[in-house]
Amino acid sequence: MTFEVIDRPDRQRYELVDGDRVLGFADYRTQPGDPPVLVFPHTVIEPAERGRGLGAQLVAGAMADVRRRGARVHPTCWYVAAWLDEHPTEQDLLA
C-alpha cells in the first residue's frame, strides 16, 4: 500500500499520511544556500505502524521532493543516511 508524503514547511517536516492520519514524519531544518541544504535529524514511524516499510516510503517521498526543489540533503538521522546508502542513484542529493 502506498501513502502520501506531504511537506509541512510550517512544522519543518515531511509527513507520511493515510487520509487525515499521520503515520510518520521526518523532521528537517533548512540551511540557506545555493542550493539549499535540508538537514534531516530525526525520523519517526508510529509504533503500531512499524515493520511495514513505511519509513522507506516516507524517505523516498521526501527525497523525491528534495530533488524536485533542487535542494541537497545532509542526513544526521541514521535511517535517512542508511536509506541513501542503499539507493546509489540518490547519492547526488548529498550535500
C-alpha positions as CSV (number, residue, x, y, z in Angstrom):
1,M,0.0,0.0,0.0
2,T,1.3,3.5,-0.9
3,F,0.6,6.5,1.2
4,E,1.1,10.2,0.5
5,V,4.2,12.1,1.6
6,I,3.5,15.8,2.3
7,D,5.9,18.6,3.0
8,R,4.7,20.6,6.1
9,P,7.1,23.6,6.0
10,D,5.3,25.2,8.9
11,R,6.3,22.2,11.0
12,Q,9.7,21.7,9.2
13,R,8.9,18.1,8.4
14,Y,7.6,15.6,5.8
15,E,4.6,13.6,6.9
16,L,3.5,10.2,5.7
17,V,-0.2,10.3,5.7
18,D,-3.2,8.0,5.2
19,G,-6.1,10.4,4.6
20,D,-6.0,12.6,7.7
21,R,-3.9,10.2,9.8
22,V,-0.2,10.9,10.2
23,L,1.7,7.6,10.1
24,G,5.2,9.0,10.5
25,F,7.3,12.1,9.9
26,A,10.9,13.2,9.0
27,D,12.0,16.4,10.6
28,Y,14.3,18.7,8.7
29,R,16.0,22.1,9.1
30,T,16.8,24.2,6.0
31,Q,20.2,25.7,5.7
32,P,20.1,28.5,3.2
33,G,22.5,28.5,0.3
34,D,22.7,27.7,-3.4
35,P,21.4,25.1,-3.4
36,P,19.7,25.0,0.0
37,V,20.5,22.0,2.2
38,L,17.9,20.2,4.2
39,V,19.3,18.6,7.4
40,F,17.3,15.5,8.4
41,P,17.9,14.9,12.2
42,H,15.0,12.6,13.1
43,T,12.5,10.2,11.5
44,V,9.6,8.6,13.3
45,I,7.0,6.0,12.3
46,E,4.2,5.4,14.7
47,P,4.9,2.3,16.8
48,A,1.7,0.4,15.7
49,E,2.7,1.0,12.0
50,R,6.3,-0.2,12.2
51,G,7.6,-3.2,10.2
52,R,5.6,-2.4,7.0
53,G,8.2,-0.4,5.1
54,L,6.6,2.9,5.8
55,G,9.9,4.5,6.8
56,A,11.3,3.8,3.3
57,Q,8.2,5.2,1.7
58,L,8.5,8.4,3.8
59,V,12.2,8.9,3.0
60,A,11.7,8.1,-0.7
61,G,8.9,10.7,-0.9
62,A,10.9,13.3,0.9
63,M,14.0,12.7,-1.3
64,A,11.8,13.0,-4.4
65,D,10.6,16.4,-3.2
66,V,14.1,17.5,-2.3
67,R,15.2,16.6,-5.8
68,R,12.2,18.4,-7.3
69,R,13.2,21.5,-5.3
70,G,16.8,21.4,-6.5
71,A,18.0,21.2,-2.9
72,R,20.5,18.9,-1.2
73,V,20.5,16.7,1.9
74,H,22.6,16.3,5.0
75,P,21.3,13.2,6.8
76,T,22.1,13.2,10.5
77,C,19.3,10.7,11.1
78,W,20.7,7.2,10.9
79,Y,17.7,6.0,9.0
80,V,17.8,8.6,6.3
81,A,21.6,8.0,6.0
82,A,21.1,4.3,5.6
83,W,18.3,4.7,3.1
84,L,20.6,6.9,1.0
85,D,23.4,4.4,1.3
86,E,21.1,1.7,-0.1
87,H,20.0,3.8,-3.0
88,P,23.1,4.7,-5.1
89,T,21.0,6.6,-7.7
90,E,20.2,9.1,-4.9
91,Q,23.8,9.8,-3.9
92,D,23.8,13.1,-5.9
93,L,21.4,14.6,-3.3
94,L,24.1,14.5,-0.6
95,A,25.4,17.9,0.3
